[in-house]
Amino acid sequence: MENSKLIKATAITPIHVGAGQEKKLIPGVDYLYRDDGKKVIIIDQSRVFKLLPEEDKNLFISFLSAGTPVKFFENRKILKEEILNLAAISEIPSPSGPVNEEILPMISTAGENGRQVYIPGSSIKGSIRSVIYAWLKNKYKVRDERDAFGEISNNLMSFIHITDAFFKESRISKTKLFNLALINNEWTAGWANARKETSTNFNATGFLTILETITPTATSSFILKINNQRFDYLKQKKATLQGRIDFFNDLTIEKIFNIINWHSKRYLEAELDFFNHYDNGSEHSAGVISGINKLIKSIPSDNNRCLLHLGFGSGFHGITGDWQYPGDHINTGSGRRLKYKSRRLFFRTVKINGKDSKITKTEFNPLGFLLLEI
């Protein structure tokens, strides 16, 4: 029989599954920022060029060639407003304020508000595959993926099917690279404020990566199906099935959720150790540690829910299933050969005592955590 369930998905931290580096949104070309509503407006390039006055078209092209098309609109507010009204494809909230840099957009398709973002089923399945592999590595000491899942032609993961998860809400998120730098022969924690500069001082404007992300608390649903019927059929036909057949023989969605929670707990506790080990004593280090502690506490205790990690910012440990350095993200090499020294973190500035307060703090969270519920 088929084990199929509708899964509710809720974004816990910002999630980015990208459309590829070649799909970057360029300011002044692919989008304009609307100050009055704190929104990024994606625009139709061909429509924009048609709306430009003839005498301005060559000038716009020269700004475009210089890589500064957004400057063309700085003293043309009426024209900018006309383009925002007549050439808009969709809008994305930007709660952290103005953006005049390249944006990495979510993968999307035509839908509400001109476009709709989604997490491909293949991305969800890829993350689950990494987690299952880590679990099999831990329990059965499998040698490699072939030992775990078998040959490509009858790969055991092919019996798991996952549909895409469409979301209605996205927003622009600013992210910063937490990095280790070798200073006086000692690894020191800091923030990448420029391409070759790591400093203990946090700079909210330097060397950022701007992402379109699924908004935390946004929800979706998708179907997760385990095709036990086909699995049993191939066994009866004496088909060549390799890998951990015993594991897949009685696989259920609840069992998958249990393994995901096991992995997320091990991963986050190792990350907590990493940030505690490299705590530089600043309030920003405390903010990162606080964010990870909240995630650890949010891991469900039952098998009807799980906390899955996926997408941009998962890092080496997340992408691989964290089997190479299980439970230890500090001892990943020795001396100058230390590996996996960077973490991409989402940050935002919040007012402590209400919207009119002048007292603020910076909150940090890892990217890519999705709560799944049966």
Buried (B, 14 or more C-beta within 10 A) or exposed (E): EEBEBEBBBBBBBBBBBBBEEEBBBBBBBBBBBBEEEBBBBBBBEEEBEEBBEEEBEEEBBEBBEEEBBBEBBEEBEEBBEBBBEEBBBBBBBBEBEEBEBBBBBBBBEEBEBEBBBBBBBEBBBBBBBBBBBBBBBBEEEBEEBEBBBBEEEBBBBBBBBBBBBBBBBBBBBBBBBBBBBEEEEEBBBBBBBEEEBBBBEBBBEBBBBBBBBBBBEBBBBBBBBBBBEEBEEBEEEEEEBBBBEEBBEEBEBBBBBBBBBBBBBBBBBBBBBBBEEBEEEBEBBBBBBEBBEBBBEBBBEEBEBBBBBBBBBBBBBBBBBBBBBBEEBEEBEEEEEBEBBEBBBBBBEEEEEEEEEEEEEBBBBBBBBBBBBB
